[in-house]
Amino acid sequence: MQETMQELTPQQVAEHVRDGMLRNDRVTRGLGMEVVEVSPGHATVTMLVRADMLNGHATCHGGFISALADSAFAFACNSYDELTVASGFSIDFLAPGRNDDLLTARCHEVSKAGRTGVYDTEIINQRGERIAVFRGRSYTMKGMPAVAQS
């Protein structure tokens, strides 16, 4: 007999949500992202910059860096198993991502009150150089699970 969500620890809930979201998340999988860590209110996601992600200046297109940060944000804010969507975000690019860079987005919860949340994400490369900072704002649909119960 499987455990119900109420019997799981917060960490187990976050891992359950990660697994369920990944099954349906074609963007995260299609861009080769890997969710390397998840816990309540936190997520770390990596992405290798490929040649087909480079813009006309031979640097990683900002849309791909934004997608990486947005994926980390999604896993962090849904980690409580309440359906949560982005209500907005901003991103500041600080340095270019280059071909074959391994980018890491680390997202953490800044505030979660009622239906709204604020999450900050830092994107670094494999040398620890800061590439971008991202702030996401979330809206939670109370009473709706983030993933279907299995």
N, C-alpha and C positions, 0 to 999 in steps of 0.2 A: 504494500500500500504506500503510495507516494505521500510525502509530507504536504500539508497545506501551506500556503504562503505565511500564515500566522505562526507556524511552527519553525520557520526558517530564521536564522540570525540576519541582521541587517546586511552583513557581508554576503551571505548566501542569496539574499534577495537581489542584491546588486549584480551578482554573477548570473543569476537566472535571467534577469532583464537583459544583460549583455548578450547572453546566448540567444535569447528570443529575438532581440532586435537585429543581431547579425544575420539570422536566418533570412530576414526580409530586406536587409539594407544593401541594395545593389550598388549604391554609390561607394560606400565604404569598402566593400569587397572589390568592386570594379577598379578602384584607384589603387588597389594593393595595400590598403591601410590594414594595420593590425592593432587591435585593442590589447595592449600589453598589461594594463592594470585598470581595475575598476574597484571602487568602494563607495559607500554612501556619500554622494555629493562630489565625487572625484572620478576622473578618468585620465588615462594616458594612452595616446594613440600615436603610432608612427606611420610614416609614408616615405618610401624611397622616390626621389625625384627622377623621373624617366625623361628620355629625350623628347617624347611626345607631349611633355608638360611644359616645354620651354617656349617662351615668347620670342619675338623678333630680336630681342637683345641677348638671347641665349641665357636668360634667367627664368626661374620658375614663375609661371603666370600667377598673378595674385589670386585668381579664382580658385586655383588648386590649394594654395595656402589657406584661403578662407574655408574651403571645403574640409580640410584637415581639422582646422580649429572648430568648425561647426559640428563635425562628427564627435570630437572629444566632448564638446558642450552637450550634445544630445545624450551621450552615454552617462555623463555626470548628472544631468538634471532629471533623467528618467530612472536613476538608480534606486529610487524608493518604490518603484512599481506603481506610479501614478502617471497616467498619460500626460506628458509635458511637451509643449511645443515652444519654438522660439517666437518671441514677440518683436525681436529686433536684435541687431548686433552692430558693433563697430570694430574696425580693425585698423591698426597702424603698422605699416611695413617699415622695418628698421634696417634691414640688410637683405641682399638678394639670396634666394636659394639657387643652387647650381645643380647641374646634371650630376647624378649619383649621390647627392647629399641625402642623408637620412634625417628627415625632419621629425621632431618629437613635439607633440602638443600635450601639455600638461594643464588640465582644467581643474579648478577647485571652486567650490561654492563660497561666495562672499556673503550672501544673504538669502534666506528663504523664509518668507512670511506670507501666510494665507495662500493665495494662488500665484503669487509672483516670486521670482528669484532673480538673483544677479550672480553671474559666474565669470571668472577671469581665466583666461588661457594664455600661456606663454608658449611660443613656438621657437625651438632652438634647433641648431644643426648638430651633427655628430661631434663637432669641436666645442660645443657648449655656447656657441655664438647666438645671441638673440636675433631671430629673423623677424618676428612680429609679436604684437600683443593684441589680444582680442577680448572684448567684453560682450557677453551675451545676456540678454534679458529673456526670462522664461515665463510662461503662463501654464498653470497646471489645471487640468480638467478633473476636478475632485470626483472621486468615486469610480473613475475609469482606470482599469489596469493598463500599464504600459505595454505589456505583452499578454497574449492569451495564456491561460493556465493550461499546463500540460499534465 
